[in-house]
C-alpha cells in the first residue's frame, strides 16, 4: 500500500493537524515508511506463539475484596471548609 499526497492531506485533516502543502510529500514519505515497517512485521512467523500482555510472566498481586468504610472519615473531613455531623456542609443551591 502506498500513500500519496492527497491521502496524506486527508489523514492530516482527519487528525486536525495543519500541514503546509510544501510538507505533504515528506509526510506521505513518512507514512509510507511506517507502512513498510508494518509490512515487515506481517512476515514474521508467529505460529505457536501464545498471545501475551508482557514479556515477563508476572501475575498481579491479589487481595480479598472486602467492603469497608475506609476508616478515613476524620482525615477527609479535616480538609473540608465546613463539616457537620460527619458530612460535608455545602451552601443550599436550590430554592
The 8 nearest C-alpha neighbors of each residue, nearest first, counted from 0:
[[1, 2, 34, 31, 35, 38, 3, 30],
 [0, 2, 31, 3, 34, 30, 27, 35],
 [1, 3, 27, 6, 31, 7, 30, 0],
 [4, 2, 6, 5, 27, 7, 1, 24],
 [3, 5, 7, 6, 23, 27, 24, 8],
 [6, 4, 8, 7, 3, 9, 2, 23],
 [5, 7, 9, 8, 3, 4, 2, 10],
 [6, 8, 4, 10, 27, 9, 5, 11],
 [9, 7, 11, 5, 6, 10, 4, 12],
 [8, 10, 6, 12, 11, 7, 13, 5],
 [11, 9, 13, 7, 12, 8, 14, 6],
 [12, 10, 14, 16, 8, 9, 13, 15],
 [11, 13, 15, 9, 14, 10, 16, 8],
 [14, 12, 10, 15, 11, 9, 16, 8],
 [15, 13, 11, 12, 16, 10, 9, 17],
 [16, 14, 12, 13, 11, 17, 10, 18],
 [15, 17, 11, 14, 12, 18, 13, 10],
 [16, 18, 15, 19, 11, 12, 14, 8],
 [19, 17, 16, 20, 22, 11, 23, 8],
 [18, 20, 22, 21, 17, 23, 8, 16],
 [21, 19, 23, 22, 18, 24, 8, 4],
 [20, 22, 19, 23, 24, 18, 25, 26],
 [23, 21, 19, 20, 25, 24, 26, 18],
 [22, 24, 26, 20, 25, 4, 21, 27],
 [25, 23, 27, 26, 22, 4, 28, 21],
 [24, 26, 28, 27, 23, 22, 29, 21],
 [27, 25, 23, 29, 28, 24, 30, 22],
 [26, 28, 30, 24, 7, 25, 29, 4],
 [29, 27, 25, 31, 26, 30, 24, 32],
 [28, 30, 32, 26, 31, 27, 25, 33],
 [31, 29, 27, 33, 28, 32, 34, 26],
 [30, 32, 34, 28, 29, 33, 2, 1],
 [33, 31, 29, 35, 30, 34, 28, 36],
 [34, 32, 30, 36, 35, 31, 29, 37],
 [33, 35, 37, 31, 36, 32, 30, 38],
 [36, 34, 32, 38, 33, 37, 31, 39],
 [35, 37, 39, 33, 38, 34, 32, 40],
 [36, 38, 34, 40, 39, 35, 33, 41],
 [37, 39, 35, 41, 36, 40, 34, 42],
 [40, 38, 36, 37, 42, 41, 35, 43],
 [41, 39, 37, 42, 38, 43, 36, 35],
 [40, 42, 38, 39, 43, 37, 44, 36],
 [43, 41, 40, 39, 44, 38, 45, 37],
 [44, 42, 41, 40, 45, 39, 46, 38],
 [45, 43, 46, 42, 41, 47, 48, 40],
 [46, 44, 48, 43, 47, 49, 42, 41],
 [45, 47, 48, 44, 49, 43, 50, 42],
 [46, 48, 45, 49, 44, 50, 43, 51],
 [49, 47, 45, 46, 50, 51, 44, 43],
 [48, 50, 47, 51, 45, 46, 52, 53],
 [51, 49, 48, 52, 53, 47, 45, 54],
 [52, 50, 53, 49, 54, 56, 48, 55],
 [51, 53, 54, 50, 56, 55, 57, 49],
 [54, 52, 55, 51, 56, 57, 50, 58],
 [53, 55, 56, 52, 51, 57, 50, 49],
 [54, 56, 53, 57, 52, 51, 58, 59],
 [57, 55, 54, 53, 58, 51, 52, 59],
 [58, 56, 55, 59, 53, 54, 60, 52],
 [59, 57, 60, 56, 61, 55, 53, 52],
 [58, 60, 61, 57, 62, 56, 53, 55],
 [59, 61, 58, 62, 57, 63, 64, 56],
 [62, 60, 59, 63, 58, 64, 57, 65],
 [63, 61, 64, 60, 65, 59, 66, 58],
 [62, 64, 65, 61, 66, 60, 67, 59],
 [65, 63, 62, 66, 61, 67, 60, 69],
 [64, 66, 63, 67, 62, 68, 69, 61],
 [65, 67, 64, 68, 69, 63, 70, 62],
 [68, 66, 69, 65, 70, 64, 71, 72],
 [67, 69, 70, 66, 71, 72, 65, 73],
 [68, 70, 71, 67, 72, 66, 65, 75],
 [69, 71, 68, 72, 67, 73, 74, 75],
 [72, 70, 69, 74, 73, 75, 68, 76],
 [71, 73, 75, 74, 70, 76, 85, 69],
 [74, 72, 76, 75, 71, 77, 70, 85],
 [73, 75, 77, 71, 72, 76, 78, 70],
 [76, 74, 72, 77, 73, 78, 71, 79],
 [75, 77, 79, 73, 78, 74, 72, 82],
 [76, 78, 74, 75, 79, 73, 80, 82],
 [79, 77, 76, 75, 80, 74, 81, 82],
 [80, 78, 76, 81, 77, 82, 87, 75],
 [79, 81, 78, 82, 77, 88, 87, 76],
 [82, 80, 88, 79, 87, 83, 89, 76],
 [83, 81, 87, 88, 86, 79, 76, 85],
 [84, 82, 86, 85, 88, 87, 81, 76],
 [83, 85, 86, 82, 87, 88, 76, 81],
 [84, 86, 83, 82, 87, 76, 72, 73],
 [87, 85, 83, 82, 84, 88, 76, 72],
 [88, 86, 82, 81, 89, 83, 79, 76],
 [87, 89, 82, 81, 83, 86, 90, 80],
 [90, 88, 87, 91, 81, 82, 92, 80],
 [91, 89, 92, 88, 93, 81, 87, 94],
 [90, 92, 93, 89, 94, 88, 87, 81],
 [91, 93, 90, 94, 89, 88, 87, 81],
 [94, 92, 91, 90, 89, 88, 87, 81],
 [93, 92, 91, 90, 89, 88, 87, 81]]
